[in-house]
Amino acid sequence: MTWKPLFKPYFIENINEGGGGADIGPLEKFGVPCIGYEPDGQRYFDIHHTPDDTFDKVNKRELELGAAAIGSLIYLIDKYR
């Protein structure tokens, strides 16, 4: 079963195996399951990994949407994998 159609209406259907990065890559060595969520990059890198990258600058709505996307994916993995 492919899950991409479930996420397509929300423009978060770009699901690929592999990837990683400095934030989660080291965990993979220990067998930790990792998901590399890629948010909409329009504003993401304006302050990402800068001194202004603090929690008070997080857009609440964007955080909620990201949490919903990851929560949905985890649910599907738990139920169907």
C-alpha contacts under 8 A as a table, 3 or more apart, distances in Angstrom:
res1	aa1	res2	aa2	distance
2	T	5	P	7.23
3	W	6	L	5.43
3	W	7	F	6.92
3	W	13	E	7.97
4	K	7	F	5.31
4	K	8	K	6.04
4	K	13	E	4.85
4	K	14	N	7.35
4	K	15	I	7.03
5	P	8	K	5.04
5	P	9	P	7.59
5	P	13	E	7.05
6	L	9	P	7.13
6	L	13	E	7.72
7	F	10	Y	5.53
7	F	11	F	6.50
7	F	12	I	5.38
7	F	13	E	4.83
8	K	11	F	5.00
8	K	12	I	5.97
8	K	13	E	4.89
9	P	12	I	7.84
10	Y	13	E	7.65
11	F	14	N	7.96
12	I	15	I	7.81
12	I	69	A	7.58
16	N	19	G	7.92
19	G	36	G	7.06
20	G	23	D	7.77
20	G	24	I	6.16
20	G	25	G	5.24
20	G	34	C	7.92
20	G	35	I	7.82
20	G	36	G	5.85
21	G	24	I	5.77
21	G	25	G	5.04
21	G	36	G	7.88
22	A	25	G	5.48
22	A	26	P	7.16
23	D	26	P	7.51
24	I	27	L	5.56
24	I	28	E	7.13
24	I	34	C	6.74
24	I	36	G	7.52
25	G	28	E	5.59
25	G	29	K	7.62
26	P	29	K	5.83
26	P	30	F	7.74
27	L	30	F	5.53
27	L	31	G	6.94
27	L	32	V	5.62
27	L	34	C	7.58
28	E	31	G	5.10
28	E	32	V	5.20
28	E	33	P	6.73
28	E	34	C	6.79
29	K	32	V	7.43
37	Y	70	I	7.50
38	E	41	G	7.75
39	P	44	Y	7.15
39	P	66	G	7.14
40	D	43	R	7.38
40	D	44	Y	6.77
41	G	44	Y	4.83
41	G	45	F	6.61
42	Q	45	F	7.58
43	R	46	D	5.37
44	Y	47	I	6.91
44	Y	48	H	6.24
45	F	48	H	4.73
45	F	49	H	7.96
47	I	50	T	5.30
47	I	51	P	7.66
47	I	52	D	5.83
47	I	53	D	5.33
48	H	52	D	7.84
48	H	53	D	5.47
49	H	52	D	7.87
49	H	53	D	5.79
50	T	53	D	5.31
51	P	54	T	7.57
52	D	57	K	7.66
53	D	57	K	6.99
54	T	57	K	5.73
54	T	58	V	7.32
55	F	58	V	5.40
58	V	62	E	7.80
58	V	63	L	7.02
59	N	62	E	5.37
59	N	63	L	6.21
60	K	63	L	5.11
60	K	64	E	6.22
61	R	64	E	5.08
61	R	65	L	6.22
62	E	65	L	5.10
62	E	66	G	6.14
63	L	66	G	5.16
63	L	67	A	6.10
64	E	67	A	5.07
64	E	68	A	6.13
65	L	68	A	5.08
65	L	69	A	6.23
66	G	69	A	5.10
66	G	70	I	6.25
67	A	70	I	5.24
67	A	71	G	5.89
68	A	71	G	5.01
68	A	72	S	6.02
69	A	72	S	5.22
69	A	73	L	6.33
70	I	73	L	5.10
70	I	74	I	6.15
71	G	74	I	5.15
71	G	75	Y	6.16
72	S	75	Y	5.10
72	S	76	L	6.31
73	L	76	L	5.15
73	L	77	I	6.18
74	I	77	I	5.06
74	I	78	D	6.07
75	Y	78	D	5.15
75	Y	79	K	6.05
76	L	79	K	5.14
76	L	80	Y	5.73
76	L	81	R	7.42
77	I	80	Y	5.53
77	I	81	R	5.02
78	D	81	R	6.01
